[in-house]
Amino acid sequence: MHFRDVLKTQPITFSFEFFPPRTDEGAEGLLSRARQLRDLNPSFVSVTYGAGGSTRSTTRDLVVRLQRENGLNAAAHLTCIGHTRAELREILDAYRRQGIDNIVALRGDPPQGAKEFVPTPPDGLRYANELVELIRREFPGFGVAVGGYPEGHPETPSRLSDLENLKRKVDAGADLIITQLFFDNRDFYDFRDRCELVGIRTPIVAGIMPIMSWKGIMKMAALCGARIPAKLLGRLLKAGQDNDDAIARVGIDWATQQCRDLLDNQVRGIHFYTLNRSNATIEIYRRLGATDSHGLRELAST
Ligand SMILES: Cc1cc2nc3c(=O)[nH]c(=O)nc-3n(C[C@H](O)[C@H](O)[C@H](O)COP(=O)(O)OP(=O)(O)OC[C@H]3O[C@@H](n4cnc5c(N)ncnc54)[C@H](O)[C@@H]3O)c2cc1C
């Protein structure tokens, strides 16, 4: 289902993000966990595209299988990096032929060690707004989501220019903004207000990631620049850096509180960074008092 129709029929969207596992065995395991998550009735699920376009076929296979075999509305992430325009067209055309309705259009990060982003010669795209333009012009049937950064994109010289750049993606035709993960809802509300001030009316979906391990969160925070509030950091340290179970309990507890607060504050959607697991997301729904996404919507409206 096209993002536009999802947004038209659902006052709040709930979606789950996966990344492509490295092995066939891993992919089977993920498909089975995704079947458990299907019972939560997500609005859509999405599959990331590996750094530098490194998971081109594994992303595609997983997206198609999640939709065909698991009956989920699956969206494919696609990045500019590592591709010429002709390659991007080829990938988009394959998705169109396979009945995929939605693309999450991103620039991608420069490879490890590289200081800045370099478009692929001879005609690669430099920014995500160019990918949105290409999709709108040549593949108008796709729904398009783009990334937004409540704490500012790590490369941006100022929050204001970051918002102007987000507006370029919206003006190019994005249907939906999915935010980078954040741990302090105040950053999200401030971002939402700033978007409103610069005239961005596109629905904004909040990216929530339950922390599952100390190592994982440190790596992720370094990569995307997410700030860990002192209160959360204190709880994680108390849990013990080597105690994954205790860290996960803190992570689930924190993410549940974030979701409850977002639902009380008219969030348009929540996108769960599942880290390919199902238990944390299922537990968050349970703690919020809902058996599926319909239940969460009802909770928000009471
Ligand atoms: C929801 C979500 C999903 C993601 N999924 C993936 C994934 O699957 N694979 C992956 O590799 N990465 C993924 N990322 C990470 C993303 O690729 C990086 O954050 C990347 O550095 C920026 O991507 P973007 O699409 O936001 O880029 P852009 O919107 O192009 O922005 C990149 C930087 O350039 C600036 N900028 C943008 N447009 C212009 C312009 N026209 N002129 C001047 N400056 C400009 C922006 O302010 C920003 O600092 C995801 C991020 C999010 C939020």
The ligand as an ORCA input file, in Angstrom:
! r2SCAN-3c Opt
* xyz 0 1
  C      15.026      6.831      8.656
  C      16.457      6.646      8.216
  C      16.816      5.500      7.518
  C      18.135      5.308      7.067
  N      18.445      4.195      6.353
  C      19.689      4.035      5.835
  C      20.019      2.926      5.007
  O      19.176      2.075      4.725
  N      21.294      2.836      4.516
  C      22.244      3.779      4.785
  O      23.376      3.641      4.308
  N      21.956      4.846      5.572
  C      20.711      5.001      6.100
  N      20.415      6.092      6.878
  C      21.484      7.046      7.215
  C      21.641      8.141      6.143
  O      22.029      7.581      4.909
  C      22.693      9.124      6.649
  O      22.230      9.820      7.763
  C      23.255     10.075      5.601
  O      24.424     10.700      6.139
  C      22.311     11.184      5.190
  O      21.270     10.709      4.462
  P      20.043     11.682      4.065
  O      19.205     10.933      3.150
  O      19.425     12.273      5.251
  O      20.883     12.795      3.251
  P      20.575     14.249      2.763
  O      19.181     14.665      2.996
  O      21.103     14.347      1.367
  O      21.499     15.122      3.743
  C      22.886     14.843      3.914
  C      23.603     16.089      4.413
  O      23.705     17.038      3.361
  C      22.994     18.237      3.638
  N      22.233     18.551      2.426
  C      21.133     17.881      1.968
  N      20.723     18.405      0.794
  C      21.570     19.409      0.495
  C      21.672     20.320     -0.593
  N      20.818     20.257     -1.627
  N      22.676     21.225     -0.565
  C      23.566     21.270      0.471
  N      23.507     20.421      1.539
  C      22.536     19.502      1.530
  C      22.083     17.895      4.824
  O      21.825     19.016      5.657
  C      22.887     16.831      5.551
  O      23.858     17.394      6.373
  C      19.120      6.299      7.364
  C      18.765      7.449      8.087
  C      17.445      7.634      8.506
  C      17.071      8.868      9.279
*
